[in-house]
Amino acid sequence: MKKFLAILVAVLMLLSTAALAEETVTIGYLLSDLSNQFFGTLDAGIKARCEEKGIKCIGLESANDAANDMTNMEDLLTQGVDAILYNPVDSDGGQAVVELANQAGVPVITVDRGVNGGDVVCHIASDNVYGAEIATQYIVDRLGEEGGAIAEVQGMAGASAATDRHTGFNNIAEAAENITIVSSQIGDWDRTKAMNIMENVLTSNPEVKGVFCANDVMALGVVEACQAAGRDDIIIVGFDADTDAVDAINEGTMAATIQQLPDQMGVTAVDTALAYLNGETVEPFIGVEVGLVTAE
């Protein structure tokens, strides 16, 4: 009986220590742009999971300015966080930001966008290439045997998600018969820039029949340009399934979008950080599901 009680006390002490350790964990996270609904949902997912787990989290935003990433990383490291979830503005510039955390011995998990260097424990993201492929294939299928001219509005240069979505678009568009790419320009994830790009496309290539946009914010800018020009015949497809985009699809001004699960990305990122801090082995890449959303 004494031996049993001793074992029981030891187990209870271990459980108490584990609970105490988790309660004292602080997760830091850097997000690129909270004005974008996608990242707002990602932010909410991280906060909700941390609250559920009873751990502290500190979140900072870079307002789509890569220079702010370094400053924000320095801020988080000064506050003594145990792990960092990082959504970089720029994948190339993110290397130096990650290396700063590496030097401090703080593990980094990238979310949605990867970095082109530095030591990252895990990357959590949608399959952006596949998402862009099914979006572009939808346009191609809608155009049918007749085909036609299509355009692309890319995301920010240097962002891995933008690069992957551009790759997915090209994989389908360049292989499709009777499809001509008349424009592929960088819109920087920005609605106004995308609107201006589309205004120019409509002037220089009025025969355009379809447009793939690397996010819904830009897709809505393209919708504005088309509406102003009286063009309701153009197939416009976005990426993210933001609420405004889904409304536009239901109204018939957008044709489709790609649904991601940013809240699930946030949950997965927190769980992965905790698993790593607990000494568990984590996969170098964790994919989160995507799918095509249409009015149907």
Residue, then its C-alpha position, 0 to 999 in steps of 0.5 A: m500500500k505504501k508503494f502504491l501511495a508513493i507511485l500515486v503521489a509521484v504521478l499526481m506531482l507529474l500531472s501538476t507539473a505538466a499543467l503548471a508548465e502549460e499554464t506558463v507557456t506564452i505563444g507569440y505570433l506575427l501576422s502580416d495584415l489584419s485588414n484582410q479578413f482571412f488573417g482576422t479569422l486566423d488571428a481569432g483561431i489562434k486566440a480561441r485555441c490559446e484561451e481553450k488551452g489556458i495559455k497566454c498569447i501575444g499577437l502583433e501585426s505588420a500592416n503588410d510592411a516587411a520592415n515591421d516584421m523584424t521590429n515585431m520579432e524583436d518585440l516578441l523575443t524581448q517579451g520572452v515568448d516560448a514559441i512564435l507563429y509567423n505569417p511573413v509579409d515577404s518570404d525572402g525578407g522573412q529569413a532574417v526575421v526567423e534567424l533572429a528567433n533562431q539565435a534566441g533559441v525560440p522555435v518558429i512555426t510559419v503559417d500560410r506563407g513560408v520563408n526562404g531560409g532560416d530554421v523553421v520547425c513546421h510550415i502550416a498552410s493550404d495547398n495553394v498550388y492546388g487551390a489555384e489549379i482548381a480555380t483556374q480549371y473552373i474558368v477553363d471549364r466554364l469557357g468550354e471548347e470555345g476558350g478565350a482570353i483570360a487574365e491573372v491578378q497576382g498577390m504580393a511579389g515574394a510572398s510564398a502563397a502568391t508564388d504558389r497560386h501563380t504557379g497553379f494558375n500557370n499549370i492549368a492555363e498554359a496547358a489548356e487548349n484555346i486559352t490565351i493569357v493576356s495579362s498577369q500583373i501583381g496586385d499586392w493583395d490590394r483591392t484598389k490596385a486590382m481594380n486599376i489593373m482590371e480597368n487597364v485590361l478591359t481597355s487593352n484586351p476587351e476580349v477578356k473572358g475570365v480572371f483569376c485573382a490570388n485573393d478575394v480582396m483583389a477579386l472584389g476590386v476586379v468586380e468593381a472595374c467590370q461593373a463600372a465598364g458594364r461588363d457582367d460577362i466576365i468569369i471572376v474567381g478569387f481565393d479565401a472565401d471571405t464573407d464579402a466574396v461569398d456574398a458576391i458569388n450569391e449575387g452573381t457578380m463573382a463566379a467562385t472562390i477557393q475556401q481555406l480554413p484560416d481558423q483551423m490553421g490557427v488551431t493547428a499552429v497552436d497545437t503544433a507549437l505546444a506539441y513541439l515544446n512538449g518534446e514531441t516530433v512534429e511534421p515539417f509540413i501540415g496541410v489544411e484543406v481547400g475547396l472550390v466555392t460556387a453559388e451551386 
